């Protein structure tokens, strides 16, 4: 069984999901590693232990996450260190989706299909824990996919039926998605950091490139679910 934490990021060009999968038998170890990391951030940078870290606000210099001024350069360094921590969490794997702007529901549907297929390959099941904001739309979509989920054949027709589409309900994702405020979940915050790192790689900005944010996603390389798709070397799910 896996707990899969999902958050999104986007701009006028792209919409990105990242889904951080943690095996339930490793969850406690992962949580303790995160708590120790937050204590480290407090000691080294003054970052409050219980302060929510929202990626784009954090790297843009917004808010007061510490008891003293934290420069953008220092924040981007912390951003990179956070991604390195995510990549080292025990048993962690990371799914990623990148779609054009305003195609969030299509992106979520594709994400669920690839998670479901990968969980089958892993011999596991998953529970989705998503950031709040789109509960109605995403719950409705997931419920539909549990019953009716037509998948097109790659070869023009399924061998057992000869039809172009086959109904393959998602059967490895348990229950409706659960929704939780990101401020109450370190894991959702880490999914947010991962999604923002991918966004800055795909949609680069000179103001962010100067701090190396267009290369930050590379830190997550060890945990990328490359088997999610054969059409992208990093397993990024695309239209």
N, C-alpha and C positions, 0 to 999 in steps of 0.2 A: 504494500500500500504506500502511496505517495501523497503528501500534501503539496498542492501546486498553487503557488502564489502568483497572481496575475496583476500587472499594472500596465499603463499605456503612456505614450508620449507622442507629441505630434507638433507639426507646424503647418504652414500653408501648402506645403509640398507633399509631406508624408505623414502616415499614421502608423505607429509602431506599437506592438505588444511584446512584452517579455514575460515569460512564465517560468518561475523558479521552482523546480521540483525537488522536494526533500523526502527521502525515505522515512517513514514513521519511526523506524527503529534507530534512526540517526538524528531524529529531530532534537532530542534533549542535548546531544553533544553539539549540534549546530547552534542551538540557542545559547549554550554556555560560551561558545566561541564568540558569538556576537556580543554578549554582555561584556566579555573581557575586552573586546575591541572598542566598545563604547567607553569603557573605563580608560583605555589607552588614549582615545581621542580627548578625553577630559584632562588627563595628565599632560599630554604633549601640546594640545592646542586650545585647551579651555572649553571645548565643545560640551555643552550640557548633556548629561547622560540620557535624559528623557526628552530631549528636544527632537521633534520630528525633522528629518532631513529630507526635504523635497528637492529633487535634483536641479531643475532649472532655476529655482529660486536661490538655491545654495551656491551654484557656480556663478550666478549673475551678481552675487554680492548683496542679495536682499535679506532682510531680517537680521536678528541678533542671536545667532546660535551659540555665542560664547560670552564670557564676561569681559572681553576686550575686542578690539577691532581685528577682524580676520580678513586679510587682503584677498582679492580675487585669485592671485597666483597661489596663495596658500590653500584656498578653498579647492582649487583645481587639483592640487597635490593630494588633498584629503580625498577628493572624488576618486582619483586613481587608486589610492590605498584601499578605499572601500571596495572597489571592484576586485582588487587582488584578494581581499578578505572573502568576498562572495565566491571567487573561483576556488578557494581553499576549504569551503565548508564541506564537511564529510558527506559523501554520497550525492552532492548537489549536481543537478543537470539543468541546462537552460534552453528553453524553446524560445524562438524569436520569429516575429512576423513583421514584414514591412510592405504596406500597401499605399496606394495614392490617398491623398487627403480626402476625407469624407466617406471613406469606404470602411468604416470601423466595424459594422456588423458583418460584412463579408470577411473581413480580416479575422474577426472573432470566430466565425464559423469554420474558416480554414484552420485556425489554431486548434479548435476542439477536435477536428477530424484527425489532425496530425498527432495530437496528444493521445487520442484514443488508439490510433494504430500503433504508436510507439509503446504504449502501456501493454498492448497485446504482445508485442515482441519481448517486452521485459517480463511478462508473466505477472503483471501487477495491476492494481486498480488505483484510481486517483480521486481526490476530493479537491475541487477548485475553491480557492479563497481569493476573492477579487476586491479591489478597491471600490469604495462606494461611488455612486454617481449614475450608473446606467442599469440599475437593478432590474427594472421592468423589461427592457429590451433584451438584455442578455439572458435573463431567466426564461423568457418566452422562447428565445431561439434555442437554448439548450434543451428545453422540454420537447420542442418540435423534433430536434435531432435524435432524441431518445426513441422516437416513434417512426419518423419519416425523414430519411437522410439519403437522398439519391446521389450516388457517386458515379460519375462518368467513367467509362472504360478508357484506358490509355490506348487501346488497340482498335477502337471503333466498335467494339461489342464484347460483352462478357461471354466467356466460353460456355458457361452452364446454361445461359438463356439466349444468347445471341443478341440481346438488347443493348442499347447504348448505355442506359443507366441501370443501376442496381441499388436497391434500398439496403443500406448498411447502417443500422442505428448505432449510435455510440453506446456501447455496453460496458466500457471500462471506467467511465466517469460516473461516480456514485452521487446520487441525489442532485438537486439543483445546486448551482453555484452559491456559495456563501459569500456575503459581502461584509466587509469590515473597514472601519476608518483607518486610513494609512497611518495616522498618528498613533494608533494602538497596535501596530504590527511592524517590527523591524524587518520582517521578511518581505512585506509588501513594499516597504521603502527601498529595499535592495532590488526588487523587481523594477521599481521606478528608476533607480540609478542605472540599471542594465538597459532599460528601454531608452533612456535619454542618451546613453553612450552610443547605442546603435543609431539613434536619430542624428547625432552630431557626426557620425561617420558617413551616413547616407546624405545628409543635407548640411553641408559644411558652411560655416560662417567665419570670415576672417577674424572677427573679434574673439571667437572661441578657439580657432586654430592656433592663435598665438600662444595659448596655454597648453596646446597638445591634445585638446579634447577630441579632435577627429581621429586620434590614434588610441584613445582610452579603451575602446571596445576590445582591443587586442588582448587586454588583461584577462578577459573572460574566455579566451580560447580553450583552456583545458576542460571546460564543462559544457561547451556547446553541444546540443543534440544534432550532430551533423547527419544522423540517419533520418531526420525528419523529412528531408527531401534530397534527392540526388541532383537537383538542378542548381544548387548553390554550394560552393565549397565550404561555407560555414554553416550550412543547414538553415539559412534564412528562408523562411516560407514567403513566397512572393505570389502575385496574381498569376 
